[in-house]
């Protein structure tokens, strides 16, 4: 079964599974709860209002402690500091996770070629590559290795041409489309060959049930030699 891909994949130097990189972590219940309480993440980053809340709230807390103000004033100041820190902390965390993700992408790229896969055309090519690998699993070892090698070569050719960008211009689109067509045909051929093999195996099982296969001959010979009954 074909697997979904992410924004980027690394095509290994030799035939093998792709490495998906650059995918955002799926949002969970904690993310939703944080958005409900503090609002959706703001890509603009911390601003003047956040600085005012932190400075003002901190001043109120400090003055309240030194001047023995009512506890409610200190609590209010602390709340202002907390509100002012929400956006800076969330922005800092997002930058840290982005740097980690980029670092992983660079490290994995050293073992292969980075390919942008979130576009429709290249994404379809990557999906067909994975489908070819899945369907080749039913073939003989020699056939499977040949199929995987051809599929890998097609994807690597596109990866070395495009890298981390989408195809632009008629020539590049035609280049990728030709390989998509080839991999689609290869996936269909691999599936048909696998189905034929499964049909042949089923037919042989029927013959065995009627008698006349090597299993029956082996069982008869074992009995003649005084071994354990295989049936």
N, C-alpha and C positions, 0 to 999 in steps of 0.2 A: 504493500500500500504506500502511495507517495506521501511524503511528509511535507509540512508547510515550511517555508523558508522565511528568513528575516530580511532586514534591509541590506545586509552584506553577508556574503559567504566567502570562505577561503577555499579556493580550488587547490588541492594538494599537488605536489610535484609529481606524484605517481598515482595511478588509479586507486581510489578509496573514497570513503564517505566525506562529504563536505562538512566544514565547520561553520556554523552560523554565528555571526558576531554582530554587535551593534543593536541587538533587539532590546527594547525597553522591557523592564520588569513588569509583568502583568499587575494591574491594580487589584488590591485586595480590599477586604472589609475595613482594615485600619486606614488605608488611604481615603476611602469614602467617608469614614468617621472624622478624619482630620479636615477634610473639605467641608463637611457639615458644620464643624465648630469654627474653623478659621478661614474658610473660603478656599476657592480653587487656587493652585499655585500661580504666582504672579511672575511672568517672565521678565518684568521690568526691573526686578531686584529691589533691595531696600532703598528707601528715599528719605527725604527730609522729615516727614511725619514720624518715621520709625526712630530717627535720631532724637527728635523732640520728646517722644514718649520715654525713651530710655533715659535721656539726660534729666528730664523733668521728674519722672518717677523716681529715679535714683536720688535726686535732690530732696524730694519729699520724704523718702525713707530715711535718709541720713539726718535731715533736720528733725524729723519726728523722733528718732532715737535719741538725738542729743538734747532736744528741748522737751522731751517727755510729752509729745503730742498724743492725742487720743489714738488708740490702737487702730481705729478705722482709717485714720489718715495714713498710717504706715502700710496697712493692707492695700489701700487704694494706690499708693505709690508703687508697691510691689506689683500690683496688677498691671499698672501702666508700663513698668519695665518688661513684664512678661509679654504684653501685647507688642511692645516695640521690638522685641527680640525674635518674634515668630518668623517674620519674613526674612531677616538676615540668616537665621539658622537654617531655614528651609532652602534658601538660595545657596548657602554654603554646602549643604548636604547634596544638593543636585549637582553642584560643580565637582564635588569629590567623586560621586558615582559616575559622572560623565568622564572624568579623567581616568578612573579605573577601567571603564568600558573602552576608552580609546587606547589605553595601554594594552589591554587584552587583544584588541584588534591588531595593534602593531606587532605584538609578540607572535600571534598566530599567522600574521602575514609573512613572517620570516620563513615559515615552513611551506608556503605556497603563494598563490596569487590572489589578491583581493578582487572581488567582483561585486559590483552593486546589483542587487537582485530584487529591488522593490518596484522596478518598472514592469509594465505589462509584458513586454516582449522578452526581456531577459529573465523575468520571473517565470514565464512559461517554459523557457529553455531549461532553467534549473529544475523545475518540476518534472519535466520529461527525463532529464538526466537521472533523477532519483527513481522515477518509474522504471526506466530501463534497468537500473541496478536491482530493483525489487524483482522484476520479471526474469532477469537473468539467473536468479538464484535457483530456478528449477532446471537449468540446463546442465550439461556435463561440465566438468571442470575446465576443459580446454575451450569449449564454446563460451562459457561464462567469462573467462578471462579475456577472450577476444572481444566480446560484446562490451564489457566494462572498459577495456582499453580504448575502443573506438568512441564510446560515450564520453570518456574522460578527455580524449583529445579534442573533441568538438567543443566542450565547455572551456577547456584551457585556452583554446585558440581565441575564443571570445573574451576570456578574462585578460589575456595578454594584450588584446586590442583595446578594450574599453577600460579595464581597471575599475576605479570607483566612480565612473560616470555612466550616464545612459547613452545609448546610440543616438547619434545626430547625423542627419543627412541620409539621402537615399542609399548611398553605397554601404554605410554601416548597418542600416536597417536590413538591407538585402543580405548582407553577410550573416547576420544573426538569424534571420528568417530561414536561410538555407539550412543552417545547422539545426534549427528547430524542426524543420520538415524531416530532416534525416533521422533525428532522434525519435520523432513520433513514429516513423516507419519502423525503426529498429525495435521500439517497445512493442509494437503490434506483432512483429515477426517473432520476437522472443516469447511473447504470450502464446502465439499459435504453436510454436515448437514445444513449449512446455505442456500445452493441452494435448498435443499428439503423443507426447511421452506418457502422460497420465493415462490416456486411452489405451496405449499399448500395454502398460502395466496391468490395467484392469482386465484386459483380454487374456493375459497370461495367467492371472489369478483364476479366471474361469476355466482355463485348460487344466490347471492344477487340481481344481475341484473335481474334474472329470477323470483325473488320473492321467499319467503319462509325462509328468514333468520330472526333472532331476530330483525333486524332493521325494517322490515316490520311489525312484530307483535307489536313492540313498537309504530310505527307510527299509526297503527290502534287503539291501546288502547288509545293513546293520543287524537285522534279524538273523540272517544267514550266518553272520560271524559271531552271533551270541551276545550282541550288545543290547543296550536298553532300547525299548520300543520308542521310536520317534513320533508315533502317531498318537 
